Amino acid sequence: MNFKPYRTSLALISLAALSGVAALGPTIAWAADSAKVLIKDFMFMPMSVTVKTGATVSWVNMDDEPHTIVSDTGLFRSSGLDTNESFSYKFDKPGTYHIACSIHPRMVATIVVE
């Protein structure tokens, strides 16, 4: 029995499914105990994260430029993160938290804590 057409079809279906997921955009919409946000190309990826109360969110700078993670309410503020450095914050209270990079204020993201 020749399985090559089956494998080719399965690969095409898998690619189509992944394309559909990628089209959803840079948002994680499920609650989690922890989350990781990458800083790449002067963007937070994903730009929106939903976590459970008590979860820790970690940001990792993958750019060649330094970045910071700053809460718009002053709740937390990282120092400048160089390439491959990280910052983490544990969210103990539910709410919506807006963050930005103080060096590059157009870099913004939202953390929703349920």
Residue pairs with C-beta under 8 A, 6 or more apart in sequence:
26 43
26 45
26 46
26 47
26 48
27 46
27 47
27 48
27 49
28 35
28 46
28 48
28 49
28 50
29 48
29 50
30 50
31 50
31 51
31 52
31 114
32 50
32 51
32 52
32 55
33 51
33 52
33 54
33 55
33 56
34 51
34 55
34 56
34 57
34 58
35 49
35 51
35 55
35 56
35 57
35 58
35 111
36 57
36 58
36 59
36 60
37 44
37 45
37 46
37 49
37 57
37 58
37 59
37 60
37 109
38 44
38 45
38 59
38 60
38 62
39 45
39 59
39 60
39 61
39 62
39 63
39 67
39 81
39 101
39 107
40 62
40 63
41 63
42 63
42 65
42 104
42 106
42 107
43 107
44 59
44 99
44 107
44 108
44 109
46 109
47 108
47 109
47 110
48 109
48 110
48 111
48 112
49 57
49 109
49 110
49 111
49 112
50 111
50 112
50 113
50 114
51 57
51 91
51 111
51 112
51 113
51 114
52 113
52 114
53 91
53 92
53 93
53 94
53 113
53 114
54 90
54 91
54 92
55 90
55 91
55 113
56 88
56 89
56 90
56 91
57 88
57 89
57 91
57 111
58 86
58 87
58 88
59 69
59 78
59 81
59 86
59 87
59 88
60 84
60 85
60 86
61 67
61 81
61 82
61 83
61 84
61 85
61 86
62 83
62 84
63 83
64 83
65 103
65 104
66 80
66 81
66 82
66 103
67 80
67 81
67 101
67 103
67 104
67 107
68 77
68 78
68 79
68 80
68 81
68 101
68 102
68 103
69 76
69 77
69 78
69 81
69 87
69 89
69 99
69 101
70 76
70 77
70 78
70 99
70 100
70 101
70 102
71 77
71 97
71 98
71 99
72 97
72 98
72 99
72 100
73 97
75 97
76 89
77 102
78 87
79 87
80 103
81 87
91 97
91 111
91 113
93 113
94 113
94 114
95 112
95 113
96 110
96 111
96 112
96 113
97 110
97 111
97 112
97 113
98 108
98 109
98 110
99 108
99 109
99 110
99 111
100 107
100 108
100 109
101 107
